[in-house]
Amino acid sequence: MASSTELPDLRTQYPSLPPQEPTTLAGLLPGIALLAVVGYAGKFVEHFLNTYAKTHHITFPNIEYVLWAILFGIVIANTVGVPRIFRAGVATYEFWLKAGIILLGARFILGDILKLGGISLILVFVALVLSITFMTWLGRAFNLNPKLTTLLAVGSSVCGVSAIIATQGAIDADEEDSSTAIAAILALGAISLFAFPLIGHILHMSDHAYGLWAGLAVDNTAEATAAGALYSDAAGKFAVLAKTCRNALIGFVVLAYAIQWARKGLVSDTTTAQLKNKTAFLWKKFPKFVLGFLFISLLATLGASTNPAIAALGFNKAQLLALGNLSRWAFLLTFAGVGLRTNLKDLFKQGARPFIVGALGEIVIAVITLALVLGADHFYRL
């Protein structure tokens, strides 16, 4: 029997954990501590620069800790590298991301979620279909192997790394294809953190419109959350809502691809057997943290009720404030992990073509979704 400090299911839940690294709690602590140090360094630099600029009456743009934490992580990962003892703990940034989103539900009442609007939800579906279609065509045009093309299409249309990992197992893709797709998605996501807020400010986009755009066009959930937060707190909330809607579709997209590859006889017997129970397959692939987000939001909604009996069933203001602060701390670790897991050298392991396909695809998808959002904002006032 495993000891109380062992985490036997951790690698199953988080496939990004390096296979050779320890999964005991003690083995994770060094990496988690590194996430905290890098994240807090970003927070410290933001506060220091803002205080210095204000004290000396210097006009200096407010660069959020989100970007500093990611930048520090990228520099470390691509210069001295992340020593082996830290890698397993750093890979838990996915857990902190999901915990942060669940806790973020405390800052939403269900009415806020409905504010995303029917038009915005339609755009989520339209953007997903266009992204998959274009990335598939582009991969074929550049003669990428079909499974790598599929991974890039799913990663750019649904939820980045999580979608790639889920699809890899469903279509029996090679580890090399998965690593290449993940590297491209992470690197391009990091670039979006610089480009999206700049474009949003140039176009004077509203918080709703910009947040929706970030949630539709940025692939990885962590980067989408960061891109929204870099624009404004309100934009960050809308980015999370739009991205959460995309994430919720992962099971259906992966199921569709699994069925497609199974019909071609190109998947294992195990995968084919799993497809016989499609409901179980969907539940396995569905991102459970979405349900956690909705549950916390429900309790926040009950607590905001004017009926004392109903309000007693939910969170009070002090509890909501505490959960909101915990969410920010979780994201602090998340954003540090995004940088520390971005290895620029991995981009060209299969040559430049996968990166070119990813870059061209991301640019076109960003432009198309931007046009859709601006059009919807003009006609329907998001």
N, C-alpha and C positions, 0 to 999 in steps of 0.2 A: 504493500500500500504506500502511496506517495506521502511524504511528510507534509506538514501543514504549510511549509514555506514554498512548496512546489506548485507550479501553475501548469498542469498537464494539458489544458485545452487552449492555452494562449496562442500557440502557433496556428491552430485551426481557425481561431477567431481573427487573427491578424497575420495573414500570409506574408506580409512584408518583413517579418522577423527573419534575420539571416539564419539559415538552417544550422550553422555551427555554433550559434551563440547560446548561452545559458538562458533558461526560462524560469529560474527560481526568482523569488522576490529580491533576494540579495543581488542576483545578477542583473536585475533591472534598475536598481537604485542609482548606480553611477550615471547611467544614461539619463535618467529622469532628473538627476541633479544638474547635469549639463544643460538639459532643456531649460531648467529654471534659471540657471546662471545667464545663458544666452538671452532668454526672454526678458529677464530683469535688466540686463545690460541695455537692451533696446528701450525699455521703459525709462531707465536712468538717463540715457542720452537725449531722449525726447524732452524730458523734464529740464535737464541742464541747459539745452539749447534754447528752449522757450523762455526759461528764466533769465538767461544771459541776454537774449535779444530784447526782452522787455525791460530789463534793468538798464541797458545801455542804449535804449531807444533805437534799436536796429530793426529794419524791416527784414524779416526772415520767414520763409514759408514754414507752416507747421507740418513737420514730417512725423507722422504717427509712429508709435513704438512698433507697430505691426511691421512696417517696412524695415526699420532698423534691425529688428530681431531676425527677419529673413535674410537681410544682407549680411549680418554677422555670421549667421549659419552657413550661407553660401561661401563666404570667404574661408571659414574654417574647413568646410568639407572639401574645397578645391585647392587648398594650399597644404596645410599640415595633415589634413585628413582627420577622420574620426577614428581614434584607436579602438581596437576590438572590444575592450572592456565596456565601452559606452554604447555600442551599436544596438544591442537588444533593447536597452532602455530608450534610446532615441526613437526606435521604431514604434514605440507606444504612442507617438504623437497622434496616431489614428484614433486611439482610445480617447485621448484628451479632446480631440476634435468632436467626437460623437457625444462625449459627456458635456462639452461646452454648448453644443446645439440643444441637447435635451434641457439643460439648465436655462438656456436662453428662452425657453418657453415661458419662463416666469415673467418675461418682459412683454409678453403678448397676451391679450385676451382674445377669445375666439372671434370677436368682432374685428380685431385688427387683421387677423388672418384672412377674413372675408374681404378686407379692403384691397387685397391683391387684385380682386376683380375678375369677372368672367373673361374680359378681353385679354388680360394677362395670362390666364390659364390657357386660353386658345393659343396664344403666342408660344407657350411652353411646348405644346404638341407640334405646332408648325415648325418651330426651330429644331426640334428633335428629328423630325422627318427629313427636313432639308439638310441637316448636318450629316445624318447617316448616308443619305443619297449622294451628297457631294463628295464626302470622304471616300466612299466606296468607289466612285467613278475615278477620283484622283489617284487612289492606290493602284487601280487597274491601269490607268494611263502611264504610270511610272513603273509598271511591271513589278510591283511588290508582290511577295507571295500572298496568297489569299487569306491565310490566317492572320498574318501581320496586318493586312489591310482591315480585316474585321476588328482586330483589337484597337487599331487607331480610330476606326469609325465609332466604335462603342465608347471608347475613352473620351472622344471629343464631343459626343452627343449626349451622354448620360451623366456620369459622375466620375470621370477621370480614372484614377488608380483603382478604386474599388470596383468599377465596372470592368476594367481590364482583367483584374484578378479573378472576378466571378466568371467572365467569359472564357478565360484561359482554360479553366477546368471543364467548362461546358463543351468546348469544341476541341479539347485535347491539343491545345497549341503548345509549341515548344517554349521552354523557359527563356531562350534567347530572344524569341519574338516578343514575349511579355516584357522582358527587361528593356528592350529597345523602345517599345511603345510607352512604357512607364517613364523612361528617361526623357523622351520627347515631350510628353504631357507635362511633366514637372517643370522642365526648363521653360517651355512656352508659357506655362502658368506664372512662373516667376517674372517673365517679361511683361505679362499683362498687368502686373502690379504697378509698373511704371507708366505704361501707356494708357490704361483705362481712365484713371483719375484725371490725367492731363487732358484727354479728349473730352471727358465729361465737363470739365471746367471751361474748355474752349467753346463748347457748344451750349454752355449755360443750361445743362440738363437739370430737371427737377430731381429731388431725392428719389421719388417713386420711379421715374423713368430710368435714371442711372442705375439704381439698385436692381431693377428688373433686367436691364441690359447685362449687368455683371453676373446676375444669377443665370441668365440664358447662355452667355457666351464663354464664360470662364469655366474650365473643365473641372478641376479638382475642387472639392468642397472647401478645403482650407483656403485656397487661393481666391475662390469666389467670395468667401466670407471676408477675407482680408481686403480684397479690392473694393468691396462695398464700404467697409469700415474706414478705409483711407479717404473716402469722399465725404461721408458724414455718418453720424450714428443712425439717422433715419434710413439713409441709403443702405447701410449695412443690414438693417432689419429686413428691408425688401429683398435684398440680395439673398439672404438666408431663406426667405419664404419661397422665392422662385427656384432656388437651387434645391430646396427640399422637395419641391414638386417634381423636379427632374429626377432626383434620387429615387423617389417612390416608384418610378417606372422601370427601374433596373431589372426587376424580376421578369417583366413581360418581354423586354428587349432580349435578355439573355436566353429566355425560353425560346423565343422565335429563332434565334441563331442556332441554338442547340438542335431544334427540330430540323432546321435547314441542313445542317451538317450531318445529322443522323440519317436523313433521307439519302444523302450522297454516300452513306456508308463509310464516313471518314472520322467517326468517333468510336471510343471503346465500348465494349459490351456493358460495362458498368454504367456509363453515361446513358446509353440506350435504355437500360433497365430503369434508371431514375426518371426518364421522361414518360414512363407509363402512368405515373401518378403526377399529373401536371400541377395539381393544387399543392402538393407537398413540395414540388420543385420551386414553385413561385414563393412559397412561404420561406424556404431555405434561402433564397436569393434576396428576399425583401429586406430592406434596411430597417432593422428593428428600432433604431434610434429615432426614426420618424414617429413611431407610436409613442415613444417616451416624450418627445417634444410636444405632441398633441395632448398627452395626459397632464403634463406640467402646465400647459396653457389652459386646460380645462380647470384645474385647481386655481389658477390665477383668476380665471373668469368668475368662478364661484365666489372667491374672496372679494371681488369687486362689486358684488351684488349689494343693492340697498336693503335687501331683506336680511335681517340679522341671522335668521335660522339657516339661510342658504350660505351666507358669508362665512358662517362658522365651519362649513364643510371645506372651505378653501384656504389659501394662504393669506395671512395678514400682511400689512405693509412692511413690517420688520423682516418677515420671512422672505418676502419678495426681494427686498434689498439684499439680503444675505445670499440668496440664490443667484441674483444678478452679478454680485461680486465674485462668487465662485465660478460663474460662467466666464468672466473676464480672465481669471487666473488660469482656467483650463485652456482658453485661447492663447494665453501667453506661452504656454508650453507647446501648443499646436504650431504657432507661427515659427518658433525657434526650430521645431522639428522639420518644417517645410524646407527651411534653408539648409539644415544639416543633412537632409536626405536628397538634396539636389546635386548630383554628380555630373558635371558638364562633360567629363571625359566619356561617359557611357553613351553619349548621344551618337557617336559615330562608329560604334562597334560593328554595325552592319553597313557602314558606308554612309554617305550623305543623303541618299535618297529618302529613307524614312523621315529624317528631320525636315527635308525639303517638303515632302508631302504634308507632314504635320504643320509646318510653318505656313505653307500656302493655304492649307485647309483652315487653320485657325484664323488667318487674316480674312479670308472670304466669309467664314462663319460670323466673325465679329462684325464685318461690314453689313452682312445681310440682317443679322439680328438688330444691329443699330438702326438700320433703315426701318425695320418692322416696328421697333419701339418708338422711334421718332414719329412715324406715321400714325401709330395708335395714340400717341400723346397729343398729336396735332388735331386729330379728328374726335377723339374720345376723352381728352383731358385726364390722363392717368392720375 
